[in-house]
């Protein structure tokens, strides 16, 4: 069953009429409805195109959070062959908010790591809605160090509202784990490509997204704090999240202009959740192109390229 966002109400109404007509046709209660169905479908597509051509930053935030948007497991299933998941931080526990493992991306061996939010109530609770604890980031460090040891490129898929802010996470060294994970990204002597596939929230995202190439899906968001969090701090009113989203410059277009990201992956009309296979395929093509740039570079050149990239942010404006 399709799920519509609040601002998609005009499209939802048209789709409901189409479904009703088709049901009547299937039941034999209406004939000659194809022409009307085609007219409504064209009208629905035009309305959707108009809506998505002028999305506000807040509306993009809602699209980035859509429950049917493809997640880490969907990308891995479609893009990574012979995937072998690796678990545990070898210190405390397994954190399923961050998943990772070895596999082959279009014939080449790689290490994949990323956030997994879950697709239903049970899996969302199991993956803690993609909000990792320290052991999740220590697992990411372990996998990146393994990739470096065996000279494997690292692909990171980012989709988190932020690192888990609970007391137990802070007690186990959340900030230190995030910092060391960021350091592990910077120290890699193999190329790493990060893709923000949904939400890229604060240090929880940066911890695995400090990459040679950082890409974003067209309707993803990437920010230092959630719009609701920023509104609570700035105006002491979470209801002003829409204003915060606009002022924070969190969209792919804004971040491309600011030089924070290196490329934008176009999404199907209406967002990645409407045509997951198309969105995942386009993401795979972008990752392949990004990795190809480093084929002739030495380990030192790859690491230096990454460090220069982050030192350059904000200086060219």
C-alpha positions as semicolon CSV with decimal commas, in nm:
position;residue;x (nm);y (nm);z (nm)
1;X;0,000;0,000;0,000
2;X;0,134;0,341;-0,100
3;X;0,199;0,595;0,172
4;X;0,152;0,963;0,090
5;X;0,302;1,261;0,266
6;X;0,081;1,551;0,375
7;X;0,186;1,779;0,091
8;X;0,110;1,501;-0,161
9;X;-0,265;1,513;-0,085
10;X;-0,367;1,626;-0,440
11;X;-0,179;1,328;-0,588
12;X;-0,327;1,092;-0,329
13;X;-0,680;1,201;-0,420
14;X;-0,617;1,142;-0,792
15;X;-0,462;0,802;-0,724
16;X;-0,761;0,710;-0,508
17;X;-0,996;0,795;-0,798
18;X;-0,787;0,583;-1,035
19;X;-0,793;0,289;-0,794
20;X;-1,170;0,325;-0,753
21;X;-1,227;0,326;-1,129
22;X;-1,007;0,021;-1,178
23;X;-1,190;-0,164;-0,901
24;X;-1,524;-0,087;-1,067
25;X;-1,387;-0,206;-1,401
26;X;-1,254;-0,527;-1,250
27;X;-1,593;-0,593;-1,090
28;X;-1,770;-0,537;-1,422
29;X;-1,964;-0,239;-1,284
30;X;-1,811;0,009;-1,530
31;X;-1,703;-0,012;-1,893
32;X;-1,501;0,213;-2,118
33;X;-1,307;0,360;-1,829
34;X;-0,958;0,330;-1,979
35;X;-0,967;0,676;-2,135
36;X;-1,066;0,834;-1,804
37;X;-0,801;0,635;-1,616
38;X;-0,533;0,749;-1,860
39;X;-0,647;1,109;-1,823
40;X;-0,631;1,088;-1,444
41;X;-0,290;0,917;-1,455
42;X;-0,151;1,194;-1,674
43;X;-0,299;1,453;-1,438
44;X;-0,152;1,270;-1,137
45;X;0,195;1,255;-1,291
46;X;0,180;1,625;-1,383
47;X;0,075;1,714;-1,027
48;X;0,356;1,502;-0,882
49;X;0,610;1,659;-1,116
50;X;0,497;2,007;-1,019
51;X;0,513;1,927;-0,649
52;X;0,861;1,778;-0,662
53;X;1,000;2,058;-0,878
54;X;0,939;2,306;-0,597
55;X;0,995;2,110;-0,276
56;X;1,083;2,319;0,028
57;X;1,368;2,204;0,254
58;X;1,112;2,081;0,507
59;X;0,927;1,883;0,244
60;X;1,258;1,728;0,137
61;X;1,313;1,634;0,501
62;X;0,981;1,449;0,499
63;X;1,075;1,270;0,176
64;X;1,416;1,174;0,320
65;X;1,236;1,020;0,618
66;X;0,968;0,839;0,417
67;X;0,915;0,494;0,573
68;X;0,919;0,322;0,233
69;X;1,245;0,478;0,122
70;X;1,506;0,207;0,041
71;X;1,744;0,137;0,330
72;X;2,093;-0,009;0,371
73;X;1,975;-0,369;0,336
74;X;1,799;-0,287;0,009
75;X;2,111;-0,128;-0,141
76;X;2,330;-0,416;-0,029
77;X;2,087;-0,674;-0,166
78;X;2,080;-0,504;-0,507
79;X;2,439;-0,382;-0,543
80;X;2,664;-0,616;-0,343
81;X;2,727;-0,975;-0,449
82;X;2,848;-1,243;-0,207
83;X;2,781;-1,014;0,088
84;X;2,919;-1,150;0,415
85;X;2,801;-0,950;0,718
86;X;3,045;-0,890;1,000
87;X;2,923;-0,819;1,352
88;X;3,047;-0,691;1,687
89;X;3,300;-0,436;1,801
90;X;3,520;-0,699;1,976
91;X;3,491;-0,496;2,295
92;X;3,134;-0,475;2,421
93;X;2,848;-0,578;2,194
94;X;2,687;-0,592;1,852
95;X;2,501;-0,277;1,746
96;X;2,264;-0,337;1,458
97;X;2,208;0,034;1,394
98;X;2,529;0,010;1,191
99;X;2,571;-0,285;0,960
100;X;2,865;-0,385;0,744
101;X;3,059;-0,657;0,578
102;X;3,255;-0,784;0,281
103;X;3,125;-0,833;-0,070
104;X;3,174;-0,760;-0,437
105;X;3,055;-0,440;-0,598
106;X;3,026;-0,491;-0,974
107;X;3,294;-0,756;-0,963
108;X;3,536;-0,579;-0,730
109;X;3,587;-0,671;-0,363
110;X;3,477;-0,397;-0,121
111;X;3,391;-0,329;0,241
112;X;3,042;-0,189;0,295
113;X;2,926;-0,012;0,609
114;X;2,613;0,188;0,681
115;X;2,317;0,276;0,897
116;X;2,005;0,061;0,892
117;X;1,679;0,211;1,022
118;X;1,454;-0,092;0,978
119;X;1,136;-0,131;0,775
120;X;0,873;-0,228;1,034
121;X;0,820;-0,195;1,407
122;X;1,024;-0,501;1,504
123;X;1,320;-0,422;1,278
124;X;1,318;-0,052;1,371
125;X;1,346;-0,142;1,737
126;X;1,618;-0,397;1,661
127;X;1,817;-0,142;1,459
128;X;1,734;0,140;1,703
129;X;1,598;0,349;1,414
130;X;1,949;0,379;1,272
131;X;2,085;0,564;1,576
132;X;2,411;0,394;1,667
133;X;2,565;0,352;2,009
134;X;2,946;0,362;2,064
135;X;2,980;-0,008;1,984
136;X;2,831;0,060;1,641
137;X;3,101;0,313;1,559
138;X;3,370;0,087;1,705
139;X;3,244;-0,187;1,474
140;X;3,274;0,060;1,184
141;X;3,631;0,133;1,289
142;X;3,710;-0,238;1,297
143;X;3,570;-0,288;0,948
144;X;3,753;0,014;0,806
145;X;4,082;-0,103;0,956
146;X;4,023;-0,446;0,804
147;X;3,954;-0,284;0,466
148;X;4,276;-0,085;0,494
149;X;4,472;-0,399;0,584
150;X;4,347;-0,582;0,275
151;X;4,340;-0,271;0,053
152;X;3,966;-0,281;-0,010
153;X;3,764;0,029;-0,108
154;X;3,504;0,132;0,150
155;X;3,145;0,218;0,058
156;X;2,945;0,393;0,331
157;X;2,566;0,432;0,315
158;X;2,449;0,705;0,551
159;X;2,094;0,716;0,688
160;X;2,058;0,830;1,047
161;X;1,892;1,108;1,242
162;X;2,207;1,110;1,455
163;X;2,401;0,903;1,705
164;X;2,197;0,760;1,992
165;X;2,187;1,024;2,272
166;X;2,100;0,791;2,561
167;X;2,277;0,796;2,897
168;X;2,426;0,449;2,847
169;X;2,576;0,557;2,514
170;X;2,742;0,858;2,676
171;X;2,867;0,638;2,960
172;X;3,037;0,409;2,709
173;X;3,212;0,696;2,528
174;X;2,984;0,804;2,243
175;X;3,179;1,118;2,153
176;X;3,513;0,938;2,162
177;X;3,381;0,655;1,943
178;X;3,248;0,903;1,684
179;X;3,578;1,092;1,682
180;X;3,782;0,774;1,637
181;X;3,553;0,655;1,360
182;X;3,600;0,988;1,181
183;X;3,975;0,950;1,229
184;X;3,961;0,598;1,084
185;X;3,793;0,740;0,772
186;X;4,064;1,003;0,734
187;X;4,347;0,752;0,782
188;X;4,230;0,505;0,516
189;X;4,483;0,443;0,241
190;X;4,210;0,298;0,021
191;X;3,938;0,506;-0,148
192;X;3,612;0,552;0,036
193;X;3,283;0,676;-0,104
194;X;2,994;0,783;0,119
195;X;2,635;0,825;0,001
196;X;2,368;0,998;0,208
197;X;2,067;0,789;0,107
198;X;1,817;0,942;0,351
199;X;1,908;1,145;0,658
200;X;2,264;1,248;0,735
201;X;2,242;1,365;1,093
202;X;2,531;1,532;1,276
203;X;2,835;1,339;1,403
204;X;2,641;1,016;1,368
205;X;2,670;1,061;0,992
206;X;3,015;1,222;0,977
207;X;3,162;0,924;1,162
208;X;3,136;0,710;0,848
209;X;3,095;0,984;0,583
210;X;3,439;1,145;0,601
211;X;3,515;1,013;0,256
212;X;3,712;1,093;-0,057
213;X;3,380;1,139;-0,234
214;X;3,057;1,230;-0,059
215;X;2,737;1,190;-0,260
216;X;2,375;1,264;-0,173
217;X;2,052;1,142;-0,319
218;X;1,850;1,428;-0,463
219;X;1,593;1,440;-0,181
220;X;1,822;1,337;0,106
221;X;1,923;1,582;0,379
222;X;2,256;1,637;0,555
223;X;2,278;1,857;0,863
224;X;2,459;1,927;1,187
225;X;2,134;1,878;1,380
226;X;1,776;1,789;1,296
227;X;1,544;2,078;1,204
228;X;1,336;2,001;1,513
229;X;1,647;2,012;1,732
230;X;1,766;2,339;1,582
231;X;1,421;2,496;1,628
232;X;1,415;2,388;1,993
233;X;1,752;2,554;2,053
234;X;1,702;2,871;1,848
235;X;1,336;2,945;1,919
236;X;1,259;2,704;2,203
237;X;0,980;2,576;1,980
238;X;1,010;2,252;1,782
239;X;0,707;2,359;1,578
240;X;0,935;2,600;1,393
241;X;1,123;2,310;1,234
242;X;1,017;2,426;0,888
243;X;1,188;2,762;0,939
244;X;1,497;2,587;1,074
245;X;1,513;2,352;0,775
246;X;1,507;2,648;0,537
247;X;1,780;2,839;0,719
248;X;2,011;2,544;0,781
249;X;2,087;2,471;0,412
250;X;2,036;2,096;0,446
251;X;1,938;1,998;0,092
252;X;2,163;1,841;-0,170
253;X;2,142;2,152;-0,390
254;X;2,250;2,378;-0,102
255;X;2,533;2,151;0,008
256;X;2,660;2,113;-0,348
257;X;2,687;2,493;-0,374
258;X;2,869;2,507;-0,041
259;X;3,118;2,240;-0,148
260;X;3,026;2,004;0,136
261;X;2,932;1,723;-0,102
262;X;3,077;1,617;-0,437
263;X;2,773;1,504;-0,631
264;X;2,398;1,457;-0,636
265;X;2,231;1,131;-0,742
266;X;1,899;1,204;-0,917
267;X;1,591;1,031;-0,781
268;X;1,288;0,900;-0,972
269;X;0,989;1,134;-0,993
270;X;0,826;1,140;-0,653
271;X;1,130;1,019;-0,461
272;X;1,334;0,700;-0,422
273;X;1,049;0,523;-0,242
274;X;0,836;0,528;-0,560
275;X;1,093;0,342;-0,773
276;X;1,355;0,186;-0,542
277;X;1,524;-0,019;-0,814
278;X;1,581;0,291;-1,028
279;X;1,718;0,491;-0,734
280;X;1,947;0,209;-0,622
281;X;2,075;0,156;-0,978
282;X;2,155;0,525;-1,018
283;X;2,336;0,519;-0,683
284;X;2,542;0,219;-0,794
285;X;2,643;0,400;-1,114
286;X;2,750;0,706;-0,914
287;X;2,957;0,495;-0,673
288;X;3,126;0,312;-0,962
289;X;3,216;0,641;-1,127
290;X;3,350;0,783;-0,801
291;X;3,571;0,480;-0,732
292;X;3,711;0,481;-1,085
293;X;3,880;0,815;-1,016
294;X;4,119;0,651;-0,769
295;X;4,224;0,354;-0,981
296;X;4,563;0,504;-1,072
297;X;4,632;0,676;-0,739
298;X;4,873;0,551;-0,474
299;X;4,776;0,492;-0,111
300;X;4,941;0,819;-0,004
301;X;4,771;1,014;-0,282
302;X;4,431;0,873;-0,185
303;X;4,472;0,973;0,178
304;X;4,607;1,318;0,089
305;X;4,322;1,374;-0,155
306;X;4,070;1,308;0,124
307;X;4,240;1,539;0,373
308;X;4,271;1,822;0,120
309;X;3,902;1,785;0,038
310;X;3,795;1,854;0,396
311;X;4,048;2,130;0,453
312;X;3,915;2,300;0,140
313;X;3,552;2,317;0,258
314;X;3,452;2,677;0,324
315;X;3,769;2,827;0,179
316;X;3,650;2,855;-0,180
317;X;3,331;3,046;-0,102
